[in-house]
Amino acid sequence: MITSFGYLVAGTILLYLGADWVVKSGVYVARKFRIQPLIIGLTIVAFGTSLPELVVSLDAAFKDHSPIAIGNVIGSNIANVGLVLGLSAFIFPITIRFSAIKRNIFIYLFVCVVFVLFLMDNYIARWEGGLLFIGIIVYTWSCVKHPPGPVQAEPEQFKSLAMALLVLLGGIFFLYFGAELFIKGAMAMAMLLGVNEVVIGMSVVAFGTSLPELATSLVAAFKKESAISIGNIIGSNLFNILSVIGLVALIKPLGCPHKIMNLEVPFMIGFGLVLIPLSLVKQPIPRWASSILVLGYILFIWLLFNR
C-alpha cells in the first residue's frame, strides 16, 4: 500500500511540474515567435492544463487499460466542476455570468451528448475519435475567429530561448515518467483495494490529473480573475473529451464497461447542467452553492466506491 501510494504521489508531482513547465515555456516560445496572446491562451495554455489527462490516458490505453483512460476523462470533468470550481468559489469569491458562458456551456453539453452516443456500444472507434479530434480543431478555430473575450497570457521570463526550450523538454520528460509512475501506482492500488479500473480511473487518477486545473483556478480566484477560473474549467472539460479521448481513440480504439452509463455519465452531464443555474443566481457564487458542488462531488465518490 505504501509503495503504490508513493508511486501515486511521485507521479502526481511529476505530472503537475511537467504541465506547469510546458505551459510556461510554451507561452514564452510562442511569444518569441510573435504568436497572438489569444491563440496562445486557447491552444498552449488550454492544452497544457489538460496534458496530464492526455498523457495518462494514452499510457493507460497502450497498456490495455482502456477503462482508466475513459474513467480519467469523465472523472476529471466531474472533479473540475464539483471539486475545482466548488472549492475555489468557497474559498474566494467567483463571479460568472450566463451571458458570458452560454456559448461555451452549450457547446460543452452538445459535446457530452455526442460522447454519450459514441459510448452506447461500449466502444470508441477510431473514426469516432477522429470526429472528436476534429471537433477541438473546429472549436479552437471558432474561438480565434469569434473570441469570447480577451485572453491574457503572461509570458514567463527566461534568460534565453534555449533555456525555455530546455524547460519545455524537461516538462515533457516529467509528464512521461509521471504518467508511468501514476498508472503503476493506480493499478497497484486497485489490486490492493479490490476495486476495478473504472473506479480508480474516476477517482484517484481523475483527481491527480485535475491538479493543474485546481491550482490554476485557485490562483485565478485569488487574483480576482473569475473569468479565467471558470474559463479554465469549461475549456478543460471540452478539451478532455474532444482532444484527449479523440486523440487516444484515434491512435488506439477504447473499450469501456456499459455500467458507467448508470452513474458516471449522468454525474458528468449533471455537473455541466448545474453551471447554468449557478450563473443565474446572485453573484458572486454564494458559499451555500459552492458547498453543494463540493458535497455533490463527495457523494459521487461515495457512490462510486459503494455501488
Steps between C-alpha positions, in 0.01 A plus 500: 500500500779743596689426179195547274409822684859618455475439125177702489651792693821502294300470177269785602794730579667424168174548307437834667855628449506369143176676404611822673837500320346425161248784534752760619769415247246450220351845557847657505607328175171591330535866603857500370365401159234776524199270527191691617422478874144382426623204297753419773226496763266285294761248394818471707354592840180296448702208369748527785244476781357185339836340426487269805165358384636451149826335602340276764218395265744421219720301734200309637366424151832365376518275807151364423337681792231680297263539800763715672529720188122549475455530877780755522322739261148460642630516858710808423202681348295426813789606727554824305150625580422331831840526667701766313223758447325413826814531711625812319164677537475401866843645585495805270208695344444395139256673267360333189241642263272288284543741208875447515502119518183399312678443169769276647271318741257406223790383284625290792156345560468420129844334508390297806195373308717397202745330736217307669364388162846369410511311833169321439675199344764496780771589249660815360606407146784662311263697274310627805826613656583676173169688505556609859852619421372697200258658747780656706658640184167655393436633852846660523458653154159642596645652817775665298253634241235595756678546833277478810703773666860606567736223603806606691815291484788639700833375371732333747835674502789279391856609448504369144303306240734205557411495870128507417542208257696309767218553750249389233690175448527454877125544532434235236745268676321551833161439340612172348655355815229652720237313298700177525521525879139613534358209299725254684382630837134511391505140379674380817247684717208356302630149565559567870157657555325242286326760280482510122693729266199723431469598868873576525489695174197703610636581845874480571627549144242771419587694816872482429467619142266784605764660722615750232140623458460523878820700540418728204146570620604566861771744391264670253229532766753640748597763242129578444517368143165318502484473122829312490383266774170401335651510152774262609242250627264502198790510254677213672184287499453561128864421434482179705224351284589639159878486513592243763238236414513599134875466463530187714217320315643612166829331590353205688121432516361493854266253667300580813246321724134588442434558872661845486181613325310449827706719735808667357354640177185645666721672761721647224200642314338613825809694604497663155133598526542642850722777358190660346304568823831570674559790259145634555502526881616810684872553444766434612419132536362465855678266736190282539508434124873422494449272803235307306748450215766359733246281682375379163852393409543322835167322441621390156819351648301325775256350250792397279662292774178365648286399207 
